[in-house]
């Protein structure tokens, strides 16, 4: 039966013999009080074949949430999936407690009530689960949806913005189905393509300028978007907002988790059909979706082929041009925004990150990866970042695969990739970008507005198979206000330990000497038993350490901090 599915896809790519299916346009919710229900259901991706799905307010693909900059959102999410989950607001700048990472679990049968003010620029964002080791399965089965943020700057522009008429959300995904037409997660044979949960999709577009909001919602595949006949389109926005001016393109690579807003001029094309394509044959090797995903020519990684989509040019969506609307947009603004990127000289700190395969060689596609020689551990805070820090993050990818890196909380500006300025389609506010195999990259960002000494944000590879792996390619960071609550600190000539006593889940110790570095630490209970014992990775050594205490019972403890030449002991109290 898997062979039948592969044949089905090949017929789409090569022959176009299957009937076109009008794509689903998700409904919208335009209120600050939002109620979402996560539910199990079934859906017919294939005619006559029921597939088990997970959806939001429906069987698959949730409603589009339309928000305005400055809105105070009050959202109730009820989990009727029969298993735990989370909901993450991908790309949005929200408090850590409302971010929806792995620590903010919505138990089965329970309701989560995140509240936050919308501080983001007008752009296209999305929401999806972020449960540790279950993200790929829950996203693949249908739990996700668009978020459209509007602001006064965007509203002043003459742009298409009538939802579902000249402004279309397009979630492009590939999925894998087993011989019973059930969705498989964490596999490589993602050979079924769909747009908005529709296979072989079709869309009526008016003969005028149209906005397409592109989301790569796939678990691991990179698309190389373009139009038939190499028609030009205009890129107007990336992950986190509008560009300063439109950029004319014929190709737009988009990695998993990333978004882009493009304008297409259909004014003179009434009665014609134009296809949105992926020119995957042009993708550089080492990208999942290219001819060869590894960085060794003509040597595909194990498990990559056969897959009809790999290295092939294929249709994504047939767009049939129909009559204009009553108030058509027929011109494109020459100026869009006045966004000023952060300057390198403003950076307070530079943080290095290195990607390594835990399974070298041709098995990499099926193996795990590390970031700075560590994998995901819910009990470890990998980075502690002072509030209002402007930082440069550097990346060295020592694996054979390009990894789409995503960071929560902030938008960033890419400084360079392999030492060169980013291409035009990556010049803007981003939260996800592809770090090339064997290459380097740098971005700059500022951590502002929100701090939390107990709940971390995430950074990770957005190939969900890598994020979900037993040794997940993900880390955690806290944003902390180093000036808050100093009157409550236990001060000594050696170190500062705070908050102490604590009812939270993490504590921080900071050595008074900036030149000292913490090499390891142990936590000891009143019986003299070691209950935690950790070494600090070489790249992580500094004079500040945030450590977990949520697994500790109520009571008194000692932390021993080991530096390069001495041991410092501090007493602390854990309260419930």
Beta strands, then each sheet from edge to edge (+ up, - down):
strand 1: 21-22
strand 2: 28-29
strand 3: 33-46
strand 4: 49-56
strand 5: 64-68
strand 6: 72-80
strand 7: 88-90
strand 8: 111-112
strand 9: 115-117
strand 10: 123-128
strand 11: 144-150
strand 12: 167-177
strand 13: 183-184
strand 14: 192-195
strand 15: 201-206
strand 16: 209-216
strand 17: 223-227
strand 18: 233-238
strand 19: 241-249
strand 20: 252-254
strand 21: 259-265
strand 22: 273-279
strand 23: 313-322
strand 24: 349-357
strand 25: 369-371
strand 26: 383-386
strand 27: 390-397
strand 28: 403-407
strand 29: 413-417
strand 30: 432-435
strand 31: 440-446
strand 32: 457-461
strand 33: 474-480
strand 34: 495-498
strand 35: 506-511
strand 36: 520-525
strand 37: 530-535
strand 38: 544-548
strand 39: 555-562
strand 40: 567-574
sheet 1: 1+ 15+ 23+ 22- 17+ 20-
sheet 2: 2+ 5+ 11+ 10- 7+
sheet 3: 4+ 3- 6- 8+
sheet 4: 4+ 3- 6- 9+
sheet 5: 13+ 12- 14+
sheet 6: 13+ 12- 16- 21+ 18- 19+
sheet 7: 25+ 24- 27- 31+ 29-
sheet 8: 26+ 33+ 32- 28+ 30-
sheet 9: 34+ 35- 38+
sheet 10: 37+ 36- 39+ 40-
end
